[in-house]
Amino acid sequence: MARYYRYKLPPWARHCLFVLERITLPIMIFQLIRTLFIPTTFDILLLGMLIGLFIAFYLEWI
């Protein structure tokens, strides 16, 4: 299985990845609060995808 190395990416792509990694948590918290007040199917799916993305960044899969 090939390992994904983020540092071999071009500088602009690496910068975009770092920015995405930094803004995932605040967006996830906002989406959680929104889902608690007005739960819709789309909100729950979006929250699940954000949690999955956050876990992937945390475990350095991406």
N, C-alpha and C positions, 0 to 999 in steps of 0.2 A: 504494500500500500504506500503510495507516494505521500510524503508529508508536504503540507502547504507552508511555504516560507513567505511571510509577509514582507520581509526585508529585501527580497529579490524583485519586488514590484517596482515600477517606475516611481519616482518621487511624488508625482501628482496623485497617483493611485494610492500610495501609502498614506499620504496626507488625508485623502478622503476617508480611508479606512480608520485612521486615528480619530478624525472628527466624528464619524459615525459611532465609534466606540464610546466617545465621551458623552454624546447626547442621548444614547440609548436609555440610560437610567432615568433622567428627568422626564423623558417622553413616556416611559413605562409607568412612572408614578402618576403622571397626569392621566393616563389612560385608565389606570386602576381606579382612581377617584371618580372619573367619569363613568366607568362601568358600574361602580357601586350605586350611583344615583340613577342612571338611566341605562339599564342593561338591555342591549340588543344583541342579536346574533353576530352582527358585524363587529361590535365592540369586543365581544368575548373572543372572537377569532383573532382580531388585531392584537389584543392583549396577550393571547397565547403565542402569537408569532414574535412579539416583542420580548416576551420572557424567554423563548427559545433562542433568539438572537443574543440576548444578554448572557445567557448561560454559555453559548458558544464563544462569546468574547471572554468570559470569565475563565473558562477552561482552556482557552487559547486554541480552540479548534479552528478559528479564523484568524 
